[in-house]
Amino acid sequence: MGMNFMVFAVSVSWFWSIPTSHVFAAKQQKLRFDENGEFKILQVADMHYADGKKTLCLDVLPSQNASCTDLNTTAFIHRMILAEKPNLIVFTGDNIFGFDSSDSAKSMDAAFAPAIASNIPWVAVLGNHDQEGSLSREGVMKYIVGMNNTLSRVKPGKVRSIDGFGNYNLEQVWFEKTSAELRKKYIKGHVPQKEAAPGLAYFHIPLPEYASFDSSNMTGVKMETYGDNGISSASVNSGFFTTLVTAGDVKAVFVGHDHINDFCGKLMDIQLCYAGGFGYHAYGQAGWSRRARVVVASLEKTGKGSWGDVESIKTWKRLDDEHLTRTDSEVLWSKSTHGKEAVAKNKLVESEDLRK
């Protein structure tokens, strides 16, 4: 079997794509669907890690103030890994809070330690706070690339010509190029396909289109009060969402940045999702549990008993409470529904052609 599934991770000036199948391997780490035909991703957003037990928590209940530190964040990651046993961990930025960190490298060592100890492949993108400490943005990313078990890359492959830090238009340039190349390989692969492998995109700051949702058309909550309709997106719309829609392969986008938003909403056949704040040194809301998002892609079984294409993509969140409560389970995408939608669109185009 060739490539079944794609994960795009975007960190402004650093980009990488991760093909997932039964056979792909990178840095000794194999990314493959398990024996049940599932591939599970744990998203960790906004840890804001600083100096471990010396760094106190923000926005927790009075009863937690005396004992709560960065170590609560560490404990939460351990619990999530043990409970979900993911195939990939994605850290979506503001992994450390550079301003409060006495040593950025040590903060990253502690922040990513549970992922490294688990021997599970992981990637990290950068947010807006990672570079505020003793390392520059480039220095932070280069340090991450050198850590154990990470699949993170600095300007991999054919994007060496892309340069400039903090330019969101670079996301669009890279995605268009990479998506087109992967789509061509998948469709013309060993087992030819009619469409590109479904993909997921992870980055830190939400797109302006996240402001399109309210309680009537989303699953989860939106409690932020800043920005456009509770969304703190870039001030200039780069057109990246339009690029995703045009490419057609990305079925869902996952971000952080706005810690007390945790919803998913569907716009133009793409699910736009928040993870919700994970870290205890990040702002939150007292009494509102820190949380993480889990995504599972499942393969279909063929008539011959082998695994076929991705059949569905599902998600849920887990809360850092006594029982790691699972909440807001939903199907983000399914092959059967997608097929019906595609047929409907084709019929609409055909009927319009007949009227011309």
C-alpha positions in Angstrom: 0.0 0.0 0.0 1.2 3.5 -0.7 0.3 6.8 0.9 -3.1 6.8 2.6 -3.2 10.0 4.5 -1.3 13.4 4.8 -0.5 15.6 7.7 0.6 19.1 6.9 2.4 21.1 9.7 3.0 24.8 9.1 5.2 27.0 11.2 5.4 30.2 9.2 9.0 29.8 7.9 9.2 26.0 8.5 7.1 23.5 6.7 6.9 19.8 6.5 4.5 17.2 5.2 4.1 13.7 6.7 2.8 10.9 4.4 1.2 8.1 6.4 0.8 4.5 5.3 1.8 1.0 6.2 5.3 1.5 4.9 6.6 5.0 5.3 9.5 5.6 7.7 11.5 8.7 8.7 14.3 9.0 11.3 13.7 5.4 12.4 10.1 6.3 13.2 7.5 4.5 11.2 4.2 6.3 10.6 1.7 3.7 9.8 -1.9 2.8 10.5 -2.2 0.2 13.4 -3.6 -3.3 13.2 -7.1 -1.9 13.5 -6.7 0.3 10.5 -6.5 3.5 12.6 -4.0 6.4 12.8 -4.4 8.6 15.9 -3.0 12.1 16.4 -2.8 13.9 19.7 -2.8 17.7 19.4 -1.2 19.7 22.3 -1.8 23.4 22.0 -0.2 26.2 24.0 1.8 24.5 26.8 3.5 27.9 27.6 6.1 25.9 29.5 8.7 27.9 31.4 10.8 26.7 34.4 9.0 23.6 35.7 8.1 23.5 39.4 9.2 27.2 39.8 6.6 28.4 37.3 3.1 28.8 38.8 -0.2 28.2 37.0 -2.5 30.9 35.7 -6.3 31.0 35.9 -6.9 28.0 38.2 -9.2 27.5 41.1 -8.1 29.0 44.5 -7.7 25.5 45.8 -5.1 24.8 43.1 -3.0 27.9 43.5 -0.5 26.7 46.1 0.5 23.4 44.3 -0.1 24.0 40.6 3.0 24.5 38.4 4.4 23.6 34.9 4.6 20.0 36.3 0.8 19.8 36.0 1.2 20.3 32.3 3.8 17.5 32.2 1.5 15.2 34.1 -1.4 16.0 31.7 0.7 15.0 28.7 1.7 11.7 30.4 -2.0 11.0 31.1 -3.0 11.7 27.6 -0.3 9.5 26.1 -1.2 6.6 28.3 -4.9 7.0 27.7 -4.9 7.5 23.9 -1.7 5.8 22.8 -1.4 8.1 19.7 0.6 7.3 16.6 1.8 10.9 16.3 1.9 13.9 18.7 1.6 17.4 17.2 2.5 20.4 19.3 0.9 23.4 17.7 2.9 26.4 19.0 3.6 28.4 22.1 5.2 25.3 23.4 7.3 27.4 25.7 6.6 30.8 27.1 10.0 32.4 26.3 9.4 35.6 28.3 9.2 33.6 31.6 11.8 31.0 30.7 15.3 31.3 32.2 16.7 29.0 29.5 14.7 28.2 26.3 16.6 25.0 25.6 15.9 23.6 29.1 12.3 24.6 28.9 11.9 22.7 25.6 13.7 19.7 27.1 11.1 19.6 29.9 8.1 20.5 27.7 8.8 17.7 25.1 10.2 15.2 27.6 7.0 13.1 27.9 6.7 12.8 24.1 10.4 11.8 23.8 10.1 9.3 26.6 7.1 7.7 25.0 9.1 6.9 21.8 6.1 8.1 19.8 7.0 10.3 16.7 6.2 14.0 17.3 6.3 17.3 15.5 6.2 20.9 16.7 5.3 24.1 15.0 6.0 27.5 16.5 3.6 30.1 18.0 4.2 33.7 18.8 5.8 33.2 22.2 8.3 30.4 21.6 11.1 32.9 20.5 10.7 35.4 23.4 13.5 33.8 25.5 17.2 33.1 25.1 16.8 31.7 21.6 15.7 33.3 18.3 12.8 31.8 16.4 15.2 30.1 14.1 17.3 28.9 17.1 14.2 27.4 18.7 13.3 25.5 15.6 16.8 24.2 15.0 16.9 23.0 18.6 13.6 21.1 18.1 14.9 19.5 15.0 17.8 18.0 16.9 15.7 16.4 19.6 15.0 12.7 19.8 12.0 11.1 17.9 10.9 14.3 16.2 9.9 14.5 12.6 10.2 18.3 12.6 12.3 19.8 9.8 13.7 23.2 8.9 12.9 24.0 5.3 12.9 20.4 4.1 13.2 19.2 0.5 12.3 21.6 -2.3 11.4 24.7 -0.2 15.0 25.9 0.4 14.3 29.0 -1.8 11.5 30.1 0.6 12.8 32.6 3.1 11.7 35.3 5.5 10.4 34.8 9.1 6.9 35.7 10.0 5.5 36.0 6.5 2.1 34.1 6.4 2.0 34.2 2.6 4.8 31.6 2.7 2.3 29.1 4.1 0.3 29.4 0.9 3.4 29.1 -1.4 4.6 26.0 0.3 1.2 24.4 0.6 0.3 24.9 -3.1 3.6 23.4 -4.2 3.7 20.4 -1.8 0.0 19.6 -2.1 0.3 19.5 -5.9 3.3 17.2 -5.8 1.7 14.8 -3.4 -1.6 14.7 -5.2 0.2 13.8 -8.4 2.2 11.0 -6.7 -0.9 9.6 -5.0 -3.2 9.6 -8.1 -0.5 8.0 -10.3 0.8 5.7 -7.6 1.1 1.9 -7.5 -2.7 1.7 -7.0 -4.0 4.6 -9.1 -6.5 6.8 -7.3 -9.2 9.2 -8.5 -8.6 11.8 -5.8 -5.7 12.9 -3.6 -5.2 11.3 -0.1 -7.2 13.2 2.5 -5.1 15.5 4.7 -5.0 17.5 7.9 -3.3 20.8 8.5 -1.8 21.9 11.8 -0.6 25.4 12.7 -0.8 27.9 15.5 -2.8 31.0 14.7 -6.3 30.6 13.4 -7.3 31.7 9.9 -9.7 34.7 9.7 -12.4 32.3 8.5 -12.6 30.9 12.0 -14.8 33.9 12.8 -17.6 32.4 10.7 -19.0 30.3 13.5 -21.4 30.7 16.4 -23.3 28.3 18.7 -25.6 27.4 15.8 -23.0 25.9 13.5 -20.1 24.6 15.6 -19.4 21.9 18.1 -17.6 23.1 21.2 -17.3 26.6 22.7 -16.1 30.0 21.8 -15.3 32.1 24.9 -12.7 34.5 23.7 -13.7 38.2 23.6 -10.8 39.7 21.7 -10.3 39.9 17.9 -12.9 39.4 15.2 -15.9 37.7 16.8 -13.7 36.1 19.4 -11.0 35.0 16.9 -7.4 36.4 17.2 -6.3 35.8 13.6 -3.7 37.6 11.5 -4.7 41.2 10.6 -4.3 40.5 6.9 -6.1 37.6 5.2 -3.4 35.9 3.2 -5.9 33.8 1.2 -4.6 30.5 2.7 -8.1 29.2 3.3 -9.0 29.8 -0.3 -5.8 27.9 -1.3 -6.9 25.0 0.9 -10.4 24.9 -0.6 -9.0 25.0 -4.2 -6.5 22.2 -3.5 -9.3 20.1 -2.0 -7.1 17.5 -0.2 -7.1 19.1 3.3 -10.3 18.0 5.1 -9.6 19.7 8.5 -7.4 22.4 10.0 -6.3 22.4 13.7 -4.9 25.4 15.6 -4.4 26.8 19.0 -3.6 30.4 20.1 -7.0 31.3 21.5 -6.9 29.2 24.6 -10.6 29.2 25.6 -11.9 28.4 22.2 -12.2 24.7 21.5 -14.8 24.4 18.7 -15.0 22.8 15.3 -17.0 24.2 12.5 -17.4 23.3 8.8 -16.9 25.9 6.1 -16.8 25.1 2.4 -16.2 21.4 3.1 -13.3 22.1 5.5 -13.5 21.6 9.2 -11.8 24.4 11.2 -11.0 23.2 14.7 -9.4 24.5 17.9 -7.7 22.2 20.4 -8.4 24.4 23.5 -5.6 25.4 25.9 -3.4 22.6 27.3 -0.8 24.3 29.4 -1.2 25.5 33.0 1.1 28.5 32.7 -1.1 29.7 29.8 -4.1 31.9 30.5 -7.4 30.1 30.7 -10.5 30.3 32.8 -10.7 29.0 36.4 -12.9 26.0 36.6 -12.7 25.3 32.8 -10.4 22.3 32.4 -7.3 22.3 30.3 -7.8 20.0 27.3 -6.4 18.3 24.3 -7.8 17.2 20.9 -7.5 13.7 19.5 -8.1 12.9 15.8 -8.4 9.4 14.3 -8.3 8.5 10.7 -9.7 5.0 10.0 -9.2 2.9 6.9 -11.9 1.0 5.1 -11.9 -2.8 4.7 -11.9 -4.1 1.2 -13.9 -7.1 -0.1 -10.6 -9.1 0.0 -10.1 -8.3 3.7 -7.2 -5.9 3.1 -7.1 -2.2 4.1 -8.3 0.3 1.6 -8.5 4.1 1.6 -9.3 6.4 4.5 -13.0 5.8 5.3 -13.5 8.5 8.0 -11.8 11.1 10.2 -13.1 11.5 13.7 -12.2 13.8 16.6 -12.9 14.3 20.3 -11.4 16.3 23.2 -10.2 15.1 26.6 -10.3 17.2 29.7 -7.7 17.2 32.4 -10.1 16.2 35.2 -10.3 13.1 37.4 -11.6 10.8 34.6 -9.9 12.5 31.5 -13.5 13.1 30.4 -14.0 12.6 26.6 -16.3 15.2 25.1 -17.6 16.6 21.8 -17.0 13.4 19.7 -17.8 14.0 16.0 -17.1 12.8 12.5 -15.1 15.5 10.6 -15.1 13.7 7.3 -16.2 10.4 5.8 -15.6 8.9 2.4 -19.3 8.0 1.9 -20.6 11.5 2.6 -17.8 13.0 0.5 -18.7 10.7 -2.4 -22.4 11.7 -2.2 -21.4 15.4 -2.1 -19.1 14.9 -5.1 -21.8 13.2 -7.1 -24.3 16.0 -6.2 -21.8 18.6 -7.4 -21.1 16.7 -10.6 -24.9 16.5 -11.3 -25.2 20.2 -10.7 -22.4 21.0 -13.1 -24.0 18.7 -15.7 -27.4 20.3 -15.4 -25.9 23.7 -15.7 -24.0 22.6 -18.8 -27.3 21.4 -20.4 -28.9 24.8 -19.8 -26.1 26.6 -21.6 
